């Protein structure tokens, strides 16, 4: 599994201004409906329920919101770069500007965890995040994500 297995190029978006974490979640849900056909109200509710368990802001300006969705056939991602970072309640209390959201089928136990590990390991690399932040153009970010990072779910499992 690679990042490009998780995200369609058109699922990458740059957001000029988002006012809050909740509004960001709404944007993610709406974009997910457009790209993957997941009903936005269901996606939003699932994201908010997961976020109620604890913030998915993992630090260094990165958030990995994720949720399980009924009737979804495969793990699917949406990437958003925020031009203005927002408070996300991240573990390091730093505002978030890089958001990789994952939706997984309800029964995708190991697959979901592998995808989360892959995205987390990838975005923990400061050089990768710097490259994603350096050029706030959705097409260029999608190309960077699809070009590969050398990190795969299989390489994570062996380290």
C-alpha positions as CSV (number, residue, x, y, z in Angstrom):
1,X,0.0,0.0,0.0
2,X,1.3,3.4,-1.0
3,X,-0.2,6.9,-0.5
4,X,-1.4,6.9,-4.1
5,X,-3.5,3.8,-3.2
6,X,-5.4,5.9,-0.7
7,X,-6.1,9.2,-2.4
8,X,-7.3,10.3,-5.8
9,X,-5.5,13.4,-7.3
10,X,-8.8,15.3,-7.3
11,X,-9.2,14.6,-3.5
12,X,-6.4,17.1,-2.8
13,X,-7.5,20.7,-2.0
14,X,-5.9,23.9,-0.8
15,X,-8.2,26.0,1.5
16,X,-7.5,29.7,1.7
17,X,-9.4,30.3,4.9
18,X,-11.2,28.0,7.3
19,X,-12.5,29.5,10.6
20,X,-12.6,26.5,12.9
21,X,-11.9,22.8,13.4
22,X,-15.7,22.1,12.9
23,X,-15.8,24.0,9.7
24,X,-12.7,22.1,8.5
25,X,-14.5,18.9,9.2
26,X,-17.5,20.1,7.2
27,X,-15.2,20.9,4.3
28,X,-13.7,17.5,4.5
29,X,-17.1,15.8,4.6
30,X,-18.4,17.9,1.6
31,X,-15.3,17.2,-0.4
32,X,-15.5,13.5,0.4
33,X,-19.0,13.4,-0.9
34,X,-17.9,15.1,-4.2
35,X,-15.0,12.8,-4.7
36,X,-16.1,9.4,-3.3
37,X,-19.9,9.7,-3.1
38,X,-19.9,9.3,0.7
39,X,-22.9,11.2,2.1
40,X,-21.5,14.3,3.7
41,X,-23.8,14.3,6.8
42,X,-22.7,10.7,7.6
43,X,-19.0,11.5,7.0
44,X,-19.2,14.6,9.2
45,X,-21.0,12.8,12.0
46,X,-18.4,10.0,11.9
47,X,-15.5,12.4,11.9
48,X,-16.9,14.4,14.8
49,X,-17.7,11.2,16.8
50,X,-14.1,10.1,16.3
51,X,-12.7,13.5,17.2
52,X,-14.8,13.4,20.5
53,X,-12.6,10.5,21.5
54,X,-9.5,12.6,21.3
55,X,-7.9,15.0,18.9
56,X,-6.4,13.6,15.7
57,X,-3.9,16.5,15.6
58,X,-0.7,14.6,15.8
59,X,1.7,17.5,16.1
60,X,4.1,19.5,13.9
61,X,1.0,21.1,12.2
62,X,-0.4,17.8,11.0
63,X,-3.9,16.3,11.7
64,X,-5.1,12.9,10.6
65,X,-8.8,12.8,11.1
66,X,-10.3,9.4,10.3
67,X,-13.6,7.5,10.6
68,X,-15.3,4.3,9.6
69,X,-18.1,4.5,7.2
70,X,-20.8,1.9,6.4
71,X,-21.0,0.7,2.8
72,X,-17.6,2.1,1.9
73,X,-15.6,-0.4,-0.3
74,X,-12.0,0.7,0.3
75,X,-10.0,3.0,2.5
76,X,-10.2,6.5,0.9
77,X,-8.3,9.7,1.7
78,X,-8.7,13.4,1.3
79,X,-5.8,15.8,1.7
80,X,-6.2,19.5,2.6
81,X,-3.5,22.2,2.9
82,X,-4.7,25.2,4.9
83,X,-3.2,28.5,4.0
84,X,-4.0,29.8,7.5
85,X,-3.3,27.2,10.2
86,X,-6.1,26.6,12.8
87,X,-6.3,25.4,16.4
88,X,-7.0,21.7,16.2
89,X,-6.3,20.7,19.8
90,X,-3.2,18.9,18.6
91,X,-0.9,17.1,21.1
92,X,1.8,19.7,20.8
93,X,-0.7,22.6,20.9
94,X,0.6,23.8,17.5
95,X,-2.0,25.0,14.9
96,X,-2.6,22.6,12.0
97,X,-2.2,23.3,8.3
98,X,-1.6,19.8,6.8
99,X,-4.7,17.5,7.0
100,X,-4.9,14.0,5.7
101,X,-8.3,12.5,6.3
102,X,-9.0,8.8,6.0
103,X,-12.3,7.0,5.7
104,X,-12.4,3.2,6.0
105,X,-15.1,0.6,5.7
106,X,-16.6,-0.5,9.0
107,X,-14.9,-3.9,8.7
108,X,-11.5,-2.8,7.5
109,X,-9.6,-3.4,10.8
110,X,-6.0,-4.1,9.7
111,X,-6.3,-2.2,6.4
112,X,-7.5,0.9,8.2
113,X,-4.6,0.7,10.7
114,X,-2.0,0.1,8.0
115,X,-3.3,3.2,6.1
116,X,-3.2,5.3,9.3
117,X,0.3,4.1,10.0
118,X,1.4,4.9,6.4
119,X,0.0,8.4,6.5
120,X,1.3,9.1,10.0
121,X,4.9,7.8,9.2
122,X,4.9,9.8,5.9
123,X,3.8,13.1,7.4
124,X,6.1,12.7,10.4
125,X,8.9,13.4,8.0
126,X,9.6,17.2,8.2
127,X,11.1,17.3,4.7
128,X,7.9,15.8,3.2
129,X,5.6,18.3,5.0
130,X,8.0,21.1,4.0
131,X,7.6,20.1,0.3
132,X,3.8,19.9,0.6
133,X,3.7,23.3,2.3
134,X,6.1,24.9,-0.1
135,X,3.8,25.0,-3.1
136,X,0.2,25.6,-2.2
137,X,-1.2,24.3,-5.5
138,X,-3.6,21.3,-5.4
139,X,-2.3,19.7,-8.6
140,X,1.3,20.0,-7.5
141,X,0.5,18.6,-4.1
142,X,-1.3,15.7,-5.6
143,X,1.6,15.0,-7.9
144,X,4.0,15.1,-4.9
145,X,1.7,12.6,-3.0
146,X,1.5,10.4,-6.0
147,X,5.2,10.5,-6.8
148,X,5.8,8.5,-3.8
149,X,7.9,8.9,-0.7
150,X,9.5,5.5,-0.5
151,X,7.4,4.7,2.6
152,X,4.9,1.9,2.2
153,X,2.7,0.0,4.5
154,X,4.9,-3.0,4.0
155,X,8.1,-1.1,4.9
156,X,6.3,0.1,8.1
157,X,5.4,-3.4,9.1
158,X,9.1,-4.5,8.9
159,X,10.5,-1.6,10.9
